[in-house]
Structures are given as structure tokens and as C-alpha cells.
Amino acid sequence: MAYIVIDNERCKGCYFCMKYCPRTLIKKSTDHNRQGYFPAEFDREQEERCTGCKTCAQMCPDTAIEVYK
């Protein structure tokens, strides 16, 4: 099983990861970080659907995403 971890403090809310996730497993957080951005967050309720393709991490300009398999 694969899953991702998003560093909320590094994320600036560009949402490229949301746009390019083939399984739409990333959503916008309802809480802002210390910089005032609403970071992306991984939908833990559907984590079994994550294939670990790493597209989200590759698209992230802030290197805020780590993928684990």
C-alpha cells in the first residue's frame, strides 16, 4: 500500500498535485498554515486507492510531498 505525506508548512497552495493526481486523492485543506496558505492534504479515507505513482511529488514546485510504498 502506498501513501503520501505533504509538508503543510512548505506547501503554498498551488494545487498542481490536486490537478495531476490520477486518482484525485488530494484535496484543499480547510486550515491555513503559518504563511496563510491553505495547503493541499492527502485524503486518508481513500489512501488504499493510492498507487504511489509519484506524479504529485514530481509536480510539486515546493518539494513538499514525499511518497511512501
Long-range contacts (C-beta under 8 A, 24 or more apart in sequence): 1-47, 1-48, 1-50, 1-69, 2-50, 2-51, 2-52, 2-67, 2-68, 2-69, 3-42, 3-44, 3-47, 3-50, 3-52, 3-67, 3-68, 4-42, 4-50, 4-56, 4-57, 4-65, 4-66, 4-67, 4-68, 5-42, 5-65, 5-66, 5-68, 6-39, 6-40, 6-41, 6-42, 6-64, 6-65, 7-64, 7-65, 7-66, 8-33, 8-39, 8-41, 8-64, 9-33, 9-34, 9-35, 9-39, 10-62, 10-63, 10-64, 11-37, 11-39, 11-40, 11-60, 11-62, 11-64, 12-37, 12-39, 12-62, 13-37, 13-38, 13-39, 13-40, 14-60, 14-61, 14-62, 15-40, 16-59, 16-60, 16-61, 17-55, 17-56, 17-57, 17-59, 17-60, 17-65, 19-59, 20-55, 20-56, 20-59, 21-55, 21-56, 22-51, 22-53, 22-55, 23-49, 23-50, 23-51, 25-49, 25-50, 26-56, 39-64
